[in-house]
Amino acid sequence: MRVAQLLIVTSAVDNDVLPALALLSHNARVIPARPDQLVDAPESDAVLIDARTNLLAAKSLCQILRTTGLSVPLLVVITEGGFSAISPDWGADDVILDTAGPAEIDARIRLATGRVHGDEPAPVIRAAGILIDEANYSVKIHGTPLDLTFKEFELLRFLAAHPSRVFTREQLLSEVWGYDYFGGTRTVDVHVRRLRAKLGDHESLIGTVRNVGYRFNLQEDDDEKLPVSP
């Protein structure tokens, strides 16, 4: 995985703009949202603008950066309530929820920087009849497209990227939802149930290991055959 150099621009005093970013290997530098700081800002692979508390100021900052000929991706970090304020005139390449998990953050940064730097296309995961295209956020099973929500996609992508490995519900919450997610582990069970419903006849690809968690089965008929850890 390519390690990205990130520049985080924020007016917050805590600098903890995207907590799950600390779980990744990308290098991040935080600078204040002031014009003098932006003039002397170090080179980076992507700029992340903190729009969690002041949407108008963040929008203005994005537009200013675009007028200066910014050549790297511009990503906006927002709260869930800020989605409705984002529009094309911001000039942003993508948005990231401040509560996003490391898997989602890494995917968005990797795709954004890959488009600019001409990196290899986002990987395609092929396993047990499933094709997961990260570039298009699409999934096909034996050629048939699946209509998944983003979290369903991320959960399936994460499990399929680690076939046969068992993950606890807590681990999946950390990797897919973010370690500071306030919902309980039942969230994982609900999304697994929905995923299985959409997989239909291939629902056993998402295996359950009793009292432990879930895994992606390389063989559709080997569900729950793994020894249970004490």
C-alpha positions in Angstrom: 0.0 0.0 0.0 1.3 3.5 -0.9 1.9 5.7 2.1 0.3 9.1 1.4 1.5 12.5 2.8 -1.6 14.3 4.1 -2.1 17.9 5.0 -5.0 18.5 7.5 -6.3 22.0 7.7 -8.4 22.8 10.8 -9.4 25.6 13.1 -10.1 23.2 16.0 -7.9 23.3 19.0 -7.8 19.5 19.6 -6.4 18.6 16.1 -8.2 15.3 16.4 -10.0 15.8 13.1 -10.1 12.2 11.9 -9.4 9.8 14.8 -9.3 6.6 12.8 -6.5 8.0 10.6 -4.1 7.2 13.5 -4.7 3.5 12.8 -3.3 3.8 9.3 0.3 4.2 8.0 -0.3 7.5 6.1 1.7 10.5 7.3 -0.5 13.4 8.4 0.5 17.0 9.3 -2.0 19.4 10.9 -1.9 23.1 10.2 -4.2 26.0 11.3 -6.8 27.2 8.8 -5.0 30.5 8.3 -3.9 32.1 4.9 -0.3 32.5 6.1 -0.1 28.9 7.0 -1.4 27.8 3.7 1.1 29.8 1.8 4.0 28.0 3.4 2.3 24.7 3.7 4.5 21.6 2.9 3.9 19.5 -0.2 1.3 16.7 0.2 -0.5 14.0 -1.7 -3.9 15.3 -0.5 -5.4 18.1 1.5 -8.1 17.4 4.1 -10.3 20.4 5.2 -12.0 20.2 8.6 -15.6 21.2 8.0 -17.0 19.7 11.2 -18.0 22.9 12.9 -17.8 25.8 10.4 -19.2 24.7 7.0 -19.2 28.2 5.5 -15.5 28.8 6.4 -14.6 25.4 5.1 -16.4 26.0 1.9 -14.7 29.3 1.4 -11.3 27.7 2.1 -11.9 25.0 -0.4 -12.8 27.5 -3.1 -9.7 29.6 -2.3 -7.5 26.6 -2.6 -9.0 25.7 -5.9 -8.4 29.2 -7.3 -4.7 28.8 -6.4 -4.4 25.9 -8.8 -4.3 23.1 -6.2 -3.0 20.0 -8.0 -3.7 17.4 -5.3 -7.0 15.9 -4.2 -9.1 18.0 -1.8 -11.2 16.1 0.7 -13.6 17.5 3.2 -14.1 16.0 6.7 -17.7 16.5 7.9 -20.2 15.3 10.4 -23.2 13.3 9.3 -25.3 16.4 9.6 -23.1 18.3 7.2 -23.8 16.1 4.2 -26.7 18.4 3.0 -24.4 21.4 2.8 -21.9 19.8 0.4 -22.4 20.8 -3.3 -20.2 20.8 -6.4 -19.2 24.5 -6.0 -17.1 23.5 -3.0 -14.6 22.1 -5.4 -14.0 19.1 -3.2 -13.0 15.7 -4.7 -14.6 13.7 -1.9 -16.0 13.8 1.6 -15.1 11.7 4.7 -17.2 11.4 7.8 -15.3 12.3 10.9 -16.5 8.9 12.4 -15.3 6.9 9.4 -13.4 3.7 10.1 -9.8 3.1 8.9 -11.0 0.9 6.0 -13.2 3.6 4.6 -10.6 6.4 5.1 -7.9 4.4 3.5 -10.1 3.5 0.5 -11.1 7.2 -0.1 -7.5 8.5 0.2 -6.1 5.7 -1.9 -8.6 6.3 -4.7 -8.3 10.1 -4.6 -4.5 10.1 -4.7 -4.4 7.2 -7.2 -6.3 9.2 -9.8 -3.9 12.1 -9.5 -0.6 10.2 -9.3 -1.5 7.7 -11.9 -1.2 4.8 -9.5 -2.3 1.3 -10.4 -6.1 1.0 -10.5 -7.8 0.2 -7.3 -7.6 -3.6 -6.7 -10.3 -5.9 -7.7 -11.0 -8.7 -5.3 -12.0 -12.1 -6.8 -13.0 -14.9 -4.4 -15.6 -17.6 -4.4 -17.5 -16.2 -7.4 -17.5 -12.7 -6.1 -15.9 -9.7 -7.9 -15.4 -6.6 -5.8 -14.3 -3.5 -7.7 -13.1 -0.9 -5.3 -12.8 1.8 -8.0 -16.5 1.7 -8.8 -17.7 0.5 -5.4 -19.5 -2.4 -7.2 -20.0 -6.0 -6.5 -20.9 -8.9 -8.7 -21.6 -12.5 -7.8 -21.3 -14.9 -10.7 -21.8 -12.0 -13.0 -24.9 -10.6 -11.3 -24.6 -7.1 -9.7 -25.5 -6.6 -6.1 -27.1 -3.5 -4.8 -25.2 -2.7 -1.6 -25.1 0.3 0.7 -21.7 1.7 1.4 -21.3 0.0 4.8 -22.5 -3.3 3.3 -19.9 -2.9 0.6 -17.1 -2.1 3.0 -18.0 -5.0 5.3 -18.1 -7.5 2.4 -14.9 -6.0 0.9 -13.1 -6.2 4.3 -14.1 -9.8 4.9 -13.3 -10.9 1.3 -9.9 -9.3 1.5 -9.1 -11.6 4.4 -10.7 -14.9 3.4 -11.1 -17.6 6.0 -9.9 -15.3 8.8 -12.3 -14.9 11.7 -13.1 -11.4 13.0 -14.9 -10.6 16.2 -17.8 -8.1 16.0 -15.7 -5.6 17.9 -12.9 -5.9 15.3 -15.3 -5.4 12.5 -16.8 -2.3 14.2 -13.3 -0.9 14.6 -12.2 -1.7 11.0 -15.4 -0.8 9.1 -17.3 1.7 11.4 -14.4 3.2 13.3 -13.2 2.6 16.8 -15.2 5.5 18.2 -18.5 4.3 16.8 -21.2 4.6 19.5 -23.4 1.8 18.2 -23.3 -1.7 19.7 -22.1 -4.9 18.1 -25.6 -5.6 17.0 -24.9 -3.2 14.1 -22.6 -5.9 12.7 -25.2 -8.6 13.0 -27.8 -6.4 11.2 -25.5 -5.7 8.3 -24.4 -9.3 8.0 -28.1 -10.4 7.9 -28.8 -7.8 5.2 -25.7 -8.9 3.2 -26.8 -12.5 3.4 -30.2 -11.6 2.2 -28.7 -9.9 -0.9 -26.4 -12.7 -1.5 -29.4 -15.0 -1.7 -28.4 -18.6 -2.6 -24.8 -17.7 -1.8 -25.5 -16.4 1.7 -23.1 -19.0 3.3 -20.2 -17.1 1.9 -20.5 -15.0 5.1 -19.7 -17.6 7.7 -20.5 -17.5 11.4 -18.2 -18.9 14.0 -20.3 -19.3 17.1 -19.2 -17.2 20.1 -16.5 -15.6 18.0 -17.6 -13.7 15.0 -17.7 -13.8 11.2 -15.5 -14.8 8.3 -15.6 -15.0 4.5 -15.8 -18.6 3.3 -13.8 -19.5 0.3 -16.1 -22.5 -0.1 -19.8 -21.8 0.2 -20.6 -25.0 2.1 -18.0 -24.8 4.9 -20.0 -22.5 7.2 -19.4 -22.9 11.0 -16.9 -25.8 10.6 -14.1 -23.8 12.2 -13.2 -24.9 15.8 -14.6 -22.5 18.3 -11.9 -20.8 20.5 -12.5 -21.1 24.2 
